[in-house]
Every structure is written in structure tokens, then in C-alpha cells.
Amino acid sequence: MTDGKKMFLWGLAAGVAAAALFRTDTFRKGCSKVIAGGMQLKDDAKEYFETIKEDAEDIKAEQDSKANS
């Protein structure tokens, strides 16, 4: 058997194994949890950076107020 044929068969076996894995409920539930966790992380980061932005705007406003006084 040539190397090309061996690689093709290994690829075919990997594809069949992956297709079988993708159809399991455990895999789907795991993917759902990962996606939900990523979305929660995105929301938390957005909220955190919004708080930082508001704090920076408050500090700037205070400095501007002191400079104009």
C-alpha cells in the first residue's frame, strides 16, 4: 500500500469517527455549554468594560470641572 492510500484511509476513518461523534447527545450538549459559556463571558466582558468607560468619563468630568473652577 502506498503512503497516499494509507493517508486516505486514515482520513476516511477519522471522518467516519468524527461524524459518529457529532451525532451524540453528549457532544451536542457539550457544544451548547461551551457556546453558552462563551456568550456569558462576552456579556460579562462588555458590562465590565462599560463600567470602566463610565468611570473614566466621570474622572475626566471631575478634572474638567476642577480645571474650569
Secondary structure, DSSP 8 states (H G I E B T S, - for coil): --HHHHHHHHHHHHHHHHHHHHTSHHHHHHHHHHHHHHHHHHHHHHHHHHHHHHHHHHHHHHHHHHHH-
